[in-house]
Amino acid sequence: MKTLLRCSVIVAYFIFTIPSGSQSQWVRTNGPGWGDVWCMAASGANLFAGTWGAGVFLSTNSGSNWTPVNLGLTNSYVYTFAVSGTNVFAGTFGGGVYLSTNNGSNWNPVNSGLTSNLVDAFVTKDSSIFVGTMAGVFRSTNNGSNWTLSNVGISLRVFALALSDTTLYATNGSAVYLSTNNGSSWVSTYSGFSSGVYALAVSGPNMFAGTGGGIFRSTDRGSTWLYMSTGLTSTYVNGLTVNGSRIYAATGGGGVFMSTNDGGSWTPVDSGLTPKVVYTVTANGTNLYAGTGGDDAGTGRDGVFRSTDSGLSWVQVNSGLTNPGVKVLADSGSSLFAGTAGDGFFYSINDGASWTPASSGLANWDVRAIVVEKESLFVGTGGAGVFSSVNRGFTWNAVDSGLTNGVVNALALSDNILIAGTSGGGVFLSSNRGSTWSQHISGLTNLNVSALAIKGSDLFVGTLGGGVFLSTNRGGTWAPMDSGLTNLSVSALAVSNSYLFAATNGGGIFLSTNTGSRWSSVNYGLSNLNVRALDVSGATLCAGTIGGVFVSSNSGSQWTQVNSGLADTLVTALVLKNTNLFVGTALNGVWKRPLSEMITSVGWQSTIVPAKFNLEQNYPNPFNPSTIIRYGLPTRTHVTLSIFNALGQLVATLVNGDQDAGSHQVQFDGSRLASGVYFYRLMAGDYFGTKRLALLR
């Protein structure tokens, strides 16, 4: 192990201001969440909701609370459900059929014999279950263990299935088919639909078809149809359901409609139903449920709504459905990534204005760690090891051969070496992007690894109860680095220049300036010492605690709490992205706030005098729309700090006057400039320095 030089810790104190005012507060991003509920099903007291991208949720109290139930469900786009006794089937977009025999606690794929994995519809008849797919109808008589094509007479994709007494009905969008022999053969009864049939329902002698152009009724087993859409202000019908003498229609823009006269007329029943894009309506006893979506404005109004008065009024029942707990955040420059506590992986390409779920292929949706490498992503999960993706998380593949501990709390990448910190298994390394792993725990006396950090050739791990360890030989051996670290439960590590920071569960934050050989607490103003997350850029340090967010502009020497507008102060993740700070919370998704609101550049000045003039590289760079420029003055002198375009033309003068010795910073706002390369020049006394900066919109 290399020799470590011990030195005293010198802390610089700075003056900075926290602006006040009604505009200076946190704003919740539009997620991560989903909201789009495509299908629902009831099995006794259990209510299931299938979402577009977030898998299956279960409620046992009529929708008042929801729990994700996705173990084994490796495709998160759920189109349809079927219930047969104690079995629940989920049909997915591209993943085929999954079966749960324990109310969603576990799912298993049951696709043997299926030639298409795009599933649109289910119907059960006696001991048989039928599924409508892109390749037609398939039948299983053994709870999905095997499927047989039952497609004689049907062509193209089957969108909907229905059962009336002993007759099965199916539609491929333009025609309706029936079968009286358990699907062995089908006969077309009508083929004149021009706007696409997406839903079928049977009520006594009546059959209803929901189409892209309204609702039709047949009283002769589908041979002839009458247009029955009086009162239907939205004619795009996504779903139909029958509850006693009432028929309900879910529409793609008009909410829910009800008919009490066999479709003779329809009345809107949408009081309190704020989203008007409704994908499904489901009845369970006296309760009626609507699965909604399409809220592109991201107001959080999507999800499940419940009515207890036959649809006359609705209330949103989304607790646990739309506000996932966020465990980790990461930034790739162009994208923001979020890993959640059981609800999978999400990404945003517009700084949180909208989020896209991307969990297909993840065997465990408790995402605890994220590493970004150019076009590749790696995530660590809370039980299934490490997964990789090359398409922004649209699909994931397990990369865990040799990874004997699947609870991965931390990931890092250094010189093409992928490093995983686990709960109870210590540290694993992979030199081939996760294809194989080897354990590296020599000298690591605590194997509950919670954090990783890389500083040059040094690798640091933080453990829960064992403090910090250092390896200088790629994990070959480890040495404890705990001198001065009075709390050994380390939740996060961060590196900036020559500084190493450790966040602890109860002891606050510690700083080391000598590679971990000696630690000092830096907690002045940090009123909550249970710290869950850290991020650092230069001297700007941000901490997420169980009591909210704290910021420091002087490497932790002084902290200020900045919680205004933050509805959930149990902060579990944070990341600095461009000029904004994003925080993930335990109960209420991701929030965003400009860093300039929390730490202003006005009056920022070090009391330590630099030995010489210096001009630092701006941060961030590239930037949009603002960035920070820092410089040091060994003596009081006249300072000019200017911005020039690529042609050498002056576009802004940031400083022009005498300044005292010390370290200074200025914020440059380029919101009125075009994208491109610019230069900033510092003239101070006899010193002349120029650096390049890039504005990207």
N, C-alpha and C positions, 0 to 999 in steps of 0.2 A: 504494500500500500504506500502511496506517495506521502511524503512529509507535508504536514499542514502547518502553516505559519499562523501563530496566534497573535492577535492584535486587539487593542482596545476598541470599543464601539464608539464612534463619533456620530452623533445624531444632529442633524441640522434642523432648526426650527424656522418655519416660514409663516408669513402673514398671508391669509387668504380669506375671502369673503364668501358667504353663502347667501345668494340673493333671495329675497322674499317677494311675496306677491301671489295673487290668485292663479297666475299662469305657470308658476314654478311648482309643478307637482308631477307625480307619476301618472301615466296613462296606460290602461290595460291594452295589450295588443289583442287582435281578434283570434285568440287561441293560446296555445294550440288546443284544438278541439275539432269536433267534426259536425255534429248536429244533424247531418243527413241520415235519417232513419228510414231505410228502404222496406223493412218488413218487420212484422211482429207476430208473436204466437203465444198462446196461453196453454199451460198444462197445470190444471188445478190452481193452486195459489201462486204458481211460478209464472212470471211474465218475462218473455224474451224479446229483446230488440236487436235487430241486425242492422249494422251501419255500413256506410260506404267508406271503408278504409280503417275502421277502428274495431272491427270484429263484433263480438256478441256481448251484450250486457244482460244481466239478470236482476229482476226485482221480485222480492217476496212480499212486498207491502203495497201492492197496487200502484207501483210506479213512484212512490214517495222517495225511494232511494234505489240507486242502481250500482251494481258491482260488475266490473269486467270479468268475463269467464271465457278465457281464450287459450288455456293451456292445451297445446297440441293443434290449435287452429292456425296453420301456417299461411292461410290466405285470409286477408282481413276484409274482403269486399263481399258482404253477405247480401244475397238477393232475395232469398225465400226460406221459409221454415216449413216443417211438417212435424206433427206430434202423433205418435203411434204408441199407445200405452205409456210405458215409462221411458220410451225412446224419443229423443229430439234429434231431428235431422236439420242440418244447415246446408243450403245450396249456395255456392259461391261463384264469383266471376273469375273463372280460370283455374280454380282449385278443386272443382268437382264437389262431391258430397262428403260431409263430415257427420259423424254420429256421436252423440253423447248419451250415455245410459245413467248419468248421475247429475242431471240438471245443469249441465254445462261445466261441471268442475273439470272434466277432461273431454277432449274431442279426439276422434280417430278418423282418418280418411277411409272411406268405404267406396272405392271407385273401380273395383274389379269388374271388367266388362264394359265400362263406360268408354265410348270413343270420343266423347266431347266433355270437357270439364267446365263448360260455361252453362250453368244451371239457372233456369228461369222460373220453374214452377214445380210444385209437388201436389199429389193428391193420394189419399189412402183409401183402400177398398178392401174390407175384410182383412186378410193376412197379407195383402199385397200393398206395395208402395210404388207409385209411378212418378217418374221425374221427366220434366220437359227440358230438353237441351238444344244446343245448336245443331245436333245431329238427329233430332227427333225425340221419340218417347222411349224410355227404358223402364223395365219392370223388375222388381226384386221381391222374392217371397221369403227371404231369410234376413230381413232387417238390413239390407244393403251389403251383405257379404259378397253377393254376386248380382250383377245386372244383366238382363237380356234385352236386346233391341226388340221393341214392339212397335214397329214402324211401317208395317204393310199398309199402303194406301196414303201415307202422310209424306209430304215433302217439305224440306226447309226447316228452319228453326221453330220450335214450339214455345210460344210465349206464355200460355196459360192453360190450366187444366181445371176441370170441374167434374163433380159426380152428382147424378140424379137417380136415386134408386139403384138400379143395376147398370145404368148407362154411363159410360165415360165420355167426356167431351174434351176436345183439344182445339187450339187455334194456332195457326202459324202466322197470324197477322192479317192475312187477307181472306182466309177461309175458316170455316168451322167444320170439325170432323166429329163423328161419334163412333163408339165401339160398344158392342153388346157381348163381347166374348173376352173380357178382361184384357183388352188391348192386343189380342192376337192379330186383329185386322181392323182397319178404320175405313169409314165411308164418309166422303164429303157430302154434307147436307146443304152447304151454302158457300159460295165463293165470290160474292159480290161486294165485299167490303173494300172501300178505296182508301180509307184513312188509317188502317191498321188497328187490329184488335189486341188490346193489352191486358184485358181482365174479363173473366167469366164468373157468373154467379147464378145459382139456382134457388128459386123460391116457389115451392109448390109446383104447379104446372108451368111456371114461367121461367124462362132462361133470359139472362141479361148479358149483353156484351158491352164492355166499355172500350171505346175507340178513341183515336185521335181527333174525331169529329163529333163526339157525343155518345149517347147511350141508345142501344137498340134492344127490343124485346121480341122474343119468339115464344109462341104457345104451342108449336107443333114440332118440338124436338130439333129446332134449328133450321127447318126447311124454309121458312119465310120469316122476315124480320120487319118490325115497325120502328120507325124513328121515334124515340120517347125522350125528348130532351127539353120539354117546356119548362122554363124557369132556370135552366142550367146556363149561367152566364159564362162559364168556362167549359169548353167542350173537350178539352184534353183530359181523358179519364185514365188515371193510373191504377185505381183499384176499386173494387166493389165488395161489399159485405152485407149479409142479411142478418138481422137480429129481430126475431119475431116477425111482426107485421111491417117492420121498417126496413128500408133498403138505403144504404149509405154509399155515396160516391166520393172518392178522393180524387181531386182534380189538380192539374198542374198550373195553378194560378188563381183559382177561385175559391180555394179552401174546400170545405166539406158540404155536401148537399144531401138532403133526406127526402125520400118519397114514402108516403103512407098509402098510396093508391096504385101499387104495382107499376110504378114508373110513369103514371099518367101525368104527373107534375112533380117538380122538384123545388125544394125550398132551401136556401142557404142556412146552415146551422154552424156559425163560425164566430159567435161572440166570445172574445178573448183569445181566439185562434189567430195570433198575430202573423205568422207566416202563411201565405196562401198557396205555396207549393206543398201539396200533401201527397206522399207516395203510397200510404197504406192506411186503412181504417180497420181496427180489430175490436171485436166485442168479447168481453169476458164477464159473464153474469150481467150485473146492472151497470158495469163500467164500460165506457167506450174510449178507445185510445186512437190517437192520430199520430202517425210518424211523418215528420215534416223535414223540409230542407230548402235549398235554394236561396238562403239568406246571404247573398253575395256582399251585402254591406257589412257583414261580420258583426251584427249587433248582439249575437248570442241568443237570438229568439228561436232558433231551430230546435229540433229534438222531439221529445214526446210531450203530447198534451192529453189530458184526461177529462172526460165529461161524465158526470153522474146523473145527468138529466136528459138523456137521449140526444145529446149533441146541442142542446140549446145554449149551453155555456161551457167554456173550456178553461182549464188552468194548466200552466206548464209544470211538468213533473220531471225535472232534469238533474236532480241532485245526484252527483257522482257520474253523470253522463257527459257533461260538456266542460267541466273544469278539472282536467287531470293535474295531479301533483307532478311537478317538474323536478327531475333529479339532476339533470346535467344540460348545459348549453354549450354550443360550440359555433365558431364562425369560420367560414371559408373565404371571406371577402365578398363573394357574390351571394352567398346563402347563409341563413341562420338555421341551426339545427337544435332540436330539443328532444331529449330522452325523458320519458315519463315513468311514473311509478305504477307500472302494470297496464298502461294504455298505449304503449308502443312508441314509435319514432315519428317525428314530424319535421318538416322543413318549410322555410319561408324564403322567398326570393325578393320580398319587398319590405324587409325590416318589420315583419310581423303584421302587416296589413291583412294578410291572409296566410293560412297554414295548410299544408297538404299532408295528410297521413300517409306514411310509407312504411308499412310493417310486414308486407307480404314475404313469407319465408322465415320470419323470426319465430323460433319455437318458444321463446320467452319474451314477454312484452314489458318486463321490468328492465328498462334500459338505464344503466348506471354510468356508462363511460362512452365517450365519443372521441375518435381520432380522425382528423381530416388530412388526407395526403393527395393533393392535386385532384384527380377525378375519382379517387377511391375513398371509401368510408369504412371505418371499423367501429363496431360497438361492442361493449361488454354488457352482459345481461346478469340478472340476479338468479341464475340457476342453469342456464343452457350454454354458458361459455361465450365465445367470441364469434361474431358474424361479420361478413364483409359484403360490400356492395360497390358496383362500378357505375350505377345509374341513379345516384342520389337517393338511394333507399327504395326505389320502386320494387326491386327484388333483392333478397338477402340469401347468402349461402353460409352455412356453418363452416368455420375454420378452427377446429378444436382438437385435432388429433394430438394426443399426448397431454392435453390440458386436463389434468385429473381433478381439478376443482373448477366447477362451472359458475361459481359466484364471483363475478369479475367487477370489482369496484373502481378500478382505475386502468387506463390505457395510456401509453406513450409511444412515440416513434422517434428513433435516433439512428441516423446513418443506416437506414433500411432494416434496423432491428426493431421489431414490435415487442413491446413489453406489457405484460398484464399483471396487475396486482389483485390478489384474490382474498376472500375471507376464509382463513384457515389453511390455505395452501401456499401462502407466500407469493413469490415472484416467479413468473414463467417468461421465457424469451423465445422468440421465433425469428429466424433469419430468412424465412421464405414466405413472408406475408401471411402467416398464420396456418400454413399447410401442416406444419408440425411444430410442436412446442417441447421445451425442456425446462425442468424446474431448477431454480437457482436460489438456494436458501442457506448456503454455508455462512454461518455467523449471524443469520437472521433469527434472533431468539423469539421474536413475535411474528406469527404468520398471518395475522389479521391486517392485511394491507389495505389502507383506505385512500392513499394518495401517492402520486408519482411526480417527479420533477427532474428535468435534465438541465445541467449547467456545464456547457462544454463537453468534456469527456466524463464528467461526474454524473452518477445516477443516484437520486435520492428517493427513499420511500418513507412515507408516513404511515404509522401503524396505530391501531386503536388499543392503547394501553402500553405500547412498547416504545413510543417516541419515534425518532428519526434515525434512519440508517443510511450509510453512504457506501457505494461501490465505485471504485475507480478502474475496474477491470470487467466492465459489461456484465455485472452480476456474478462474477466468479466467486468473490467473497464480499462479505458485508461487515461494516464496523458501526457500532452505535455512535451517534452524534447528539448527545443529550445534555452536555454541560450548560447549565443555566436554564434548561427547559423544565420549568416547574410543573407543567401539565403534560403527560405523556400520551394523551388521547388526541391524536392529530387527525383532523378532518380534511385539511387541504394544504397544498404547498404551492408556492409561486416564486418565480425567479425574475429579477430585473437588474440588468447590468451586474454589479458585484454583490447585490443584495439577494439573500434567500429568506423567504417568509414562511412561517408555519402557523396555521390556524388551528386552534384546539377547541375541544368541547368542554368549556368551562374555564379555561385559563386565558382566553383572549388570543392575541397575536404576538408572535415572537419574531425577532429579526436577528440574522447572522450576517456578518460582513466577511467571515473567514471560512466559508465552505462548511458551515455547520459545526465548527470546532467550539464555538461559544455562542450562546443565545442570550438576548436581552428582550424583555417584554416591551412592547410599544403599544400601550393601551390608554394613553391619555385621551380622555373624551369618549372612549369606547365603553359605553354604559352597559352593554350586553356582551358578556365574555364567552357565550356559547356560539361559536362561529362555524358556519357550515360551508362557506364558499369564499374564494378569493380570486381577484384578477388584478393585474398590475400592468401599468404602462409608464415607463420612466419613473418619476417620483409620485405619480398618481396611483393610489392603492384603493381598491374598493372591497368591502367586506359585506357578506350576507350573513345575518345572524337570526336567531329565533325571535329577535326583537326588531327586525327590520334591516335597513341598509345604512352603512356608514362609509364615508369617504375621507380620504386624506390626500393632501397635495404634497406631503413632505415625508414620504416613505414610512408612514405610520407614526410619526412623532406626535401628531395631533389629529384627532378624529372629530367629525361632525355627523350627527344623525340626520338623514334626509328621507323622511318617511311620508311627507305630505302627499295625500291622495292614494297612498298604497293601502288597498283594502285588506290584504293578507300580508302580515309582517313576519310570517315564518318563511324566511328566504332560504331556499335550498340550492340555488344555482345562480351564477351570474357570469356575464361576459361583456367586455368592452368591444364594441363594433363601430368602427369609424368614430364619430363624435357622440355616439349614444351608449348608454349603459342599459343592458337588458338583464332583468332578474327573473328567475323562475321561483314560484312559490309552491307551498305544500298543498294548497287547496284551490288556488285561483289563477292558474295559468301563468303566462309570461307578461311582464310589464316593461315599459320603456320610458326612458327619460334622457334628455340631452345632458351630457356631462357639463356643458357650460352653465346650466342652471344650478349645478351643485358646487362647482368650483370655478370661479371666474378668474380670468387672467389679470384683472386689475389689482395692482398692489402685490403681486407675487414676487417676493424678493428674499433671497437667502441671506442669513447673517454670517455665513462662511464666505470669505473672500477667495475667489479662484486665484491660482498662481499665475495664470496667464489668460489672455483673451481666448475665447472659444465660441464657435457657432455650431450648435447641434443640428442633427437632421430633424426635420419637422415630423410630428406625429399627429394623426396617422398620415401615411403617404403610400399610395394615393389617398386622396381625401374627397369628401363630398358632404356638405359644402364648406366645412371649416376645419382648420388644423391648428396645432400649437407649434410655435417656434420658440426655442430656448437658446440663451446665450449667456456667457459669463464675462464680467468686467473685473480686472484686478485693481483698477483705480477709478475714481470718478472722472468721467470724460463726456464729451459730446458724442451722441449716438445717432446714427441714421440707419434705419432698417427699411428697405424698399423691396417691392415686388416688380419684376419685369416679365414681359411675355417672351416668346421664343425669338422674336425679332429684335429684342433689346429695348423695347418701348416700355417706359414706366407706366405701371397700371395702378400702383398704390404705394403710399408711404405710411408705414405703421408707426414708426418712432422717428422723431426729429427734435432732439433736445438733450440737455445734460442729464446724466443718470449716475447714481451712486454705485460704488463698487459692490459686487455681489452677483448672484445668479438671477436672471430675469426670464420671463416668458410673455409672449404676446399671442393672442388668438387672431388668426387671419380668416376672414369670411369671404369666400369666393363665389357666393351665390349669384352675383351679377356678372360673372365671367363665363366664357365658354370653356368646354372641356379642352384640355391640352396640357402641354408642358410649360412650366413657368420657372423662374429663378428668383431666389431671395438673396439680397446682399446686405451684409452688415459692415458699416464703416464706423469704427470707434477708435479715436486717437489715430495712431499710425497703423492700426489693424484693418485689414481688408479681407473679408471672407464671403464666398458665394456657394450656395448649394441649390440643387434641383428639387422641384416638387411637381406633382402631377395631380390635376383636377379631373376626376372621372365622374360623369353623371350617368 
